[in-house]
């Protein structure tokens, strides 16, 4: 018996949490621009009666 189902999406800016891209030795001119600052976190929470 399903009691509750919740879905959601959060957009997180990696810079605000100090997340940086990999080593800059391979991409000297690109640096942190190699990946987007924002990423999506999608989730689904389901609770069931046990």
Order of alpha helices (4+ residues) and beta strands (2+ residues): beta-beta
